[in-house]
Amino acid sequence: MAVKEQGKLPTQGPMKIILKSLGGKGSKLHVDAEETVSSVKLKASKKLDFKPSEMVKIFYTGKELEDHKSLAAQNVQPNSLLHLVRTKIHLWPRAQKLPGENKSLRPPGAFKKKSDLSVKDGHVFLME
């Protein structure tokens, strides 16, 4: 059972939470307050279309929830909004050709190697 914090009563039993990704996709999940965050991630993977093996973090009230602790132990309340953040960068696959076309989708010579890119003031530049 969760410790009483800031005047809130401990949470126990079944509850509904709202999980939202940075992409704006959201889903309501019915969970038990004693479920671990790892278990919630597994349920969320089915609804929010990501692989259970993907590196994701869940945040509640601005703090990252710990995987091995229960929702109740981290004072998650019923009907709370939790934010899911994927921590692995997903790169686009190699350029594919359009059906019936001989041209690739990227300009010739673009981004062939990492040294072609430069980051300055938060902007990415292609060095030619």
N, C-alpha and C positions, 0 to 999 in steps of 0.2 A: 504494500500500500504506500502511496506517496505521502511525503511529509507535508504538513500544512504549511503553506507559504503565502505570504501577503494576504492573509484573510480568506483564501480560497480553501474550500473543503477538499479533502482527498478524493480522488477519482477512483471508481472501481466499477466492474461490470462492463456490459456492452455499451458502445457509444459510436457515434458517427463522427468522422473527421473529413475535412475537405483538403485534398492534396492538389496543389497547382504547380505546374512546371513553369520555367521562365519563358517558354514559348507560348504561354497562355492556355495550354491545355489543362483542364481540371477534371477531377473525379471525386465523387463521394465514396468513402470506404466505411464499411461497418466492421469495427474491430473491437477487441476486448481491451480494457485499460491496462491489463497485465501483459499484453503482447509486447514483444521486443520490437525495436525499430527495424531490425533485420527482417522480421516477419512482415511488418508493414511494407517494407521495400519489395518483398516478394509479391505480395498482393497487388501493390501499385504497378509492378512491372507488367502485369497482365492487362491492366486498365489503361495505363499511359503509354503503352507500346514501346517499352525498352527491355533489353535483355537483363535477366536477373544477375548476370555476371558483370554488367556495366558498373562503373564506379559512379555512385550517386550519393549525395548528401541530402539530409532533410533538416530544414530549419524551422524553429518555432519561436516566436517572439524575439527574433534576431539572433538566436543561439542555435548552434549545430547540435542535433540530438545524437546521443551516443548509441551505436548499434546494439550493444549488449544489454542496455538498460530498457526497462519497460516504459511505456508511455506515461503511466501513472507516476513512476519514480521521477520522471522529468516534468511533472506537473502539467501534462497536456490535458486540457479540458474538453468535454463533449462539444461538438460543432466548431472546433478550432480550425483555423486555416493554417496548413503546413505547406512550406515551399520546398519543392524538390529541385535540386540542381545537379545536372550531370557534370562530373568533374573531368571527364576525358574529352579531348578535342576530337571531333569527328572530321576527318579529311574527306573531300570529295574523291570518288574513284577516278581513275584515269579517264581522260576525255573519251567519250563515245562518239561514234559517227551518227549523224541523223539518218533515219531510214531512207534508202535510195540516194544518199549523198556520199561523195568521196571526201568531203571536207570535215575536219574535226571541229568540235565545239569551242575549242580554245584557239587563240591566235598562235601562229607558228612561232616557236622559240620562247613562249611565255613560261616562266617558272620552271625551267628545266632543272635547276639545282638551287639549294638553299642560299648559296652565296649571291644569287641574283636578287635577293630581297634585302631591304634595309628598313629598319624601324626608326622613326624620328618623331618625337612629340606625339606618340600614340597613333601615327599614320604609317602605313606600309607603302614603300616605294619599290618599284621595279627598277633595278640598276641595269642600264644598257651600256 
